[in-house]
Amino acid sequence: DAKTTQPNSMESNEEEPVHLPCNHSTISGTDYIHWYRQLPSQGPEYVIHGLTSNVNNRMASLAIAEDRKSSTLILHRATLRDAAVYYCILRDGLSNFGNEKLTFGTGTRLTIIP
Amino acid sequence: SQTIHQWPATLVQPVGSPLSLECTVEGTSNPNLYWYRQAAGRGLQLLFYSVGIGQISSEVPQNLSASRPQDRQFILSSKKLLLSDSGFYLCAWSVKGGMNTEAFFGQGTRLTVV
C-alpha cells in the first residue's frame, strides 16, 4: 500500500467542524482513498472512501485534492462520540494478491473538547 | 447480512502456553481475511492476511501462525506465547478489490500474557 501521512493528534471543540488532513503524495492512479476510525477498545470502522470526486455520507465528507496527493476528512459537527483515532489508507482498485493487503498507519488521535 | 465472530473477548495466558484464536465470517463467500495486533497505545499491526483457503501471507516474522481451514474461518495460533504477544487482536474481512473494500472488524480479543 502507498504511504500516507497524518498528524499524530488534533483537538476540536464540540459542535464545531473538524478537518482531518492526510497526505499521500505517492498515490497511484488506481488507488482509492479510504478512511476508518477506531473508538476506544473497539475495532476500526469504515467511514468513507473515494477516488477523485468529493464524497458525502451520513458520517462525514471526504474532500480530495485535484492532484489527489492529499485529502481531508470533514466531520461537520463534532460530538464527543467522534473522539477516536482516524486512519487514512490507500487501496489499489486492481485486485491481486498483493493489493489485498490492508495496512494502517498510526492515524490521527482526535480529541473533542466539551 | 454479513457478520464476523471473534472469540474469546479476553484471555489471560501464561508465558510458554499455546494460543488459538478463532474468527468466522457469515453471510459472504471467498472473503479476504486479516489478523491484526494492537499493543497498548499503539497502531494496528497487520500480522497475516488471506485471500483464500491455503493462501496466507505473513507480514511480521514472529512466533505466531495463521491457518484458514475453511473459506470463512481464520485461526491465529502460537505454540509458545511470549510476554510481548500481549495486546488487542483483531480479525477483519473484506470483499476483494480496492474499489469497495470496506473492511469489517470483529470485536477483538484482549490477550494478556503473564
Boltz contact constraints between the chains, C-beta under 6 A:
constraints:
  - contact:
      token1: [A, 32]
      token2: [B, 98]
      max_distance: 6.0
  - contact:
      token1: [A, 43]
      token2: [B, 90]
      max_distance: 6.0
  - contact:
      token1: [A, 43]
      token2: [B, 105]
      max_distance: 6.0
  - contact:
      token1: [A, 43]
      token2: [B, 108]
      max_distance: 6.0
  - contact:
      token1: [A, 44]
      token2: [B, 105]
      max_distance: 6.0
  - contact:
      token1: [A, 46]
      token2: [B, 102]
      max_distance: 6.0
  - contact:
      token1: [A, 91]
      token2: [B, 98]
      max_distance: 6.0
  - contact:
      token1: [A, 91]
      token2: [B, 101]
      max_distance: 6.0
  - contact:
      token1: [A, 92]
      token2: [B, 98]
      max_distance: 6.0
  - contact:
      token1: [A, 93]
      token2: [B, 98]
      max_distance: 6.0
  - contact:
      token1: [A, 93]
      token2: [B, 99]
      max_distance: 6.0
  - contact:
      token1: [A, 95]
      token2: [B, 96]
      max_distance: 6.0
  - contact:
      token1: [A, 95]
      token2: [B, 97]
      max_distance: 6.0
  - contact:
      token1: [A, 97]
      token2: [B, 51]
      max_distance: 6.0
  - contact:
      token1: [A, 100]
      token2: [B, 32]
      max_distance: 6.0
  - contact:
      token1: [A, 100]
      token2: [B, 51]
      max_distance: 6.0
  - contact:
      token1: [A, 101]
      token2: [B, 49]
      max_distance: 6.0
  - contact:
      token1: [A, 102]
      token2: [B, 34]
      max_distance: 6.0
  - contact:
      token1: [A, 102]
      token2: [B, 103]
      max_distance: 6.0
  - contact:
      token1: [A, 103]
      token2: [B, 46]
      max_distance: 6.0
  - contact:
      token1: [A, 104]
      token2: [B, 44]
      max_distance: 6.0
  - contact:
      token1: [A, 106]
      token2: [B, 43]
      max_distance: 6.0
